[in-house]
Amino acid sequence: MEVTRIKLADGVYLTYLPARKFKTSLLSAQFVTPLRPETVAGNALLPAVLRRGTVSCPDLGALSARLDNLYGARIDYTVRKKGENQCVGFVASFIDDSFTPGREKLLEPVAELLGELVCDPVTQHGRFVPAYFESEKTNLIDAIRSIVNDKRDYADSRLLQEMCAGEPYGISRLGSEKQAERLQPQKLYAQYGQLIASSQLELFYSGSASVERVERALRSAFSTLPRENIREIALAADHPKPPEPKLVEEEMDVTQGKLGMGFTCGSSDAAALLMGNTLFGGSSNSKLFLNVREKLSLCYFASSVYHRQKGIITVSSGIEFENYQKAYDEIMRQLEAVRKGELEDWELESARSVLLNAYASMGDSQGKLENFYIGQAATGQEETPELLARQVREVTLQRILDAMATVSLDTVYFLKGKEAQT
């Protein structure tokens, strides 16, 4: 799959991916800015407020009418965390020109609207419209509060907060409730100005239009974008290994315990660690799933994730409170089995197949491609899915064993009921 990356302006880059098999085109504009406690909540709020209206379309009704005239095009705001950066902006999806009546061109008007949302928002007395600000601030606070309703997601986020305390990687993409509550209209408008002027802007396009046409459309759409003192993206710093594993317990009114475990990885062989994690807990054929969950029934769910940008592995599991020690011991036992190479041939090939299928299927979704390439740009990576697949094919068992030998326990987080005993 041919991918072209072009510098359009100071700190503005276009990733162009020609694709004719989709009936839609996708256009994305994402500002990449370091995760910081003092700005994270404001940055999370900004795209929601900007999506409320522009000077030419000052409310949601006018915006909807304009999108309807573009054959039902959609523009959604996004807030994502990629490595130690926050990515905020918009993703537009619209009928590809190859399928519009009379081959009407939609790229240019959609790009123009995207540029207006970023560069020309509706304002009142030099700040965002108060009603829009207050409404979206309430929505943000509600979204932060709702994280606790999904105990699995909550436990996963708390593990990262504890494991990476004091590091940007431990910061939630939405910020905290306290940070959101402190937001004020005038300060947010000033933060908006700083964000669009000094943050790296990553543009992504997938569709049938030529690269020259896409480049012209985006240069025109973002011609008024201010550019000054462009900040470099934040590359994730290595996570320091603690002298001893940290245990954090939290009590809530829950009926099922959540056991999270974080591990540091001392190897730089990312492909080997990716394979090792897939064997450990990264698929339905992994040791955690087949043994801890299926065979021993110690967990309602058990899986692991390799955080490549940070060089850590996290385990997520749901257990009965009284099974804490048994589950903990068995998770560690399965990790040791991977370390020692206690693997059947089918396990190795199954893990490889899972990863190769994931990379191959990425090309079937414009959304997955956009998320992948924005993530690569935001973390300073340049590999394509094809290159990553090749790296996985070349990984040997010995490399996996060497890489997994460097994995050590860092933090244990246990969410338990108020009456539970460990």
NORLINZI-V573852 format. One line per field, one symbol per residue. ss: DSSP state (H for helix, E for strand, C for the rest). psi: psi as a letter, one per 30 degrees, with the letter a starting at -180 (. if undefined). burial: b if it has 9 or more other ideal C-beta (glycine too) atoms within 8 Angstrom, else e. A space follows every 10 residues. Layout:
ss = ???
psi = ???
burial = ???
//
This chain:
ss = CCEEEEEEEC CEEEEEEECC CCCEEEEEEE EEEECCCCCH HHHHHHHHHH CCCECCCCCH HHHHHHHHHC CCCEEEEEEE EECCEEEEEE EEEEECHHHC HHHCCCHHHH HHHHHHHHHC ECEECCEECH HHHHHHHHHH HHHHHHHHHC HHHHHHHHHH HHHCCCCHHH CCCCCCHHHH HCCCHHHHHH HHHHHHHHCE EEEEEEECCC HHHHHHHHHH HCCCCCCCCC CCCCCCCCCC CCCCCEEEEE EECCCCEEEE EEEEECCCCH HHHHHHHHHH CCCCCCHHHH HHHHHCCCCC EEEEEEECCC CEEEEEEEEC HHHHHHHHHH HHHHHHHHHH CCCCHHHHHH HHHHHHHHHH HHHHCHHHHH HHHHHHHHCC CCCCHHHHHH HHHHCCHHHH HHHHCCEEEE EEEEEEECCC CC
psi = jkkkkkjeaj gkkkjkjkkf fkfllkkkjk kjkkjkeffe eeeeeeeeee ffllefigle eeeeeeeefh hglkjklkjl kjbglkjkbk kkklkkffgl kghkkfeeee eeeeeeeefh lkljhgllke eeeeefeeee eeeeefeffj feeeeeeeee eeehkfkeff kkffaleeee ffkkeeeeee eeeeefefkk kkkkkkafll eeeeeeeeee egfgkkjkhk klljkklkkk klelkkkkkk klilfkljjk kkkkkglgie eeeeeeeeee gglfgleeee eeeeefhfke lkllkjjeff hlkkkklklk efgeeeeeee eeeeeeeeef gikleeeeee eeeeeeeeee feffkeeeee eeeeeeefgg lfkleeeeee eeefkleeee eeefffkkke kkkjjllfgk k.
burial = eebbebebbe bbbbbbbbbe ebebbbbbbb bbbbbeeebb bbbbbbbbbb bbbbeebebe ebbebbbeeb eebebebbbb bbbbbbbbbb bbbbbbbeeb eeeeebbbbb bbbbbbbbbb bbbeeebbbb ebbebbbebb bebbeebeee bbebbbbbbb bbbbeebbbb bbbbbeeebb eebebebbbe bbbebbbbbb bbbbbbbbbe bebbbebbbb bbeebebeeb bebbebeebe eeeeebebbb ebebebbbbb bbbbbebebe bbbbbbbbbb bbbebbbbbb bbbeebebbe bbbbbbbebb bbbbbbbbbe bebbebbbeb bbebbebbbe eebeeebbeb bbebbbeebb bbeeebebbb bbbbbbbbbe eeeebeebbe bbeebeeebb bbbbebbebb bbbbbbbeeb ee
//
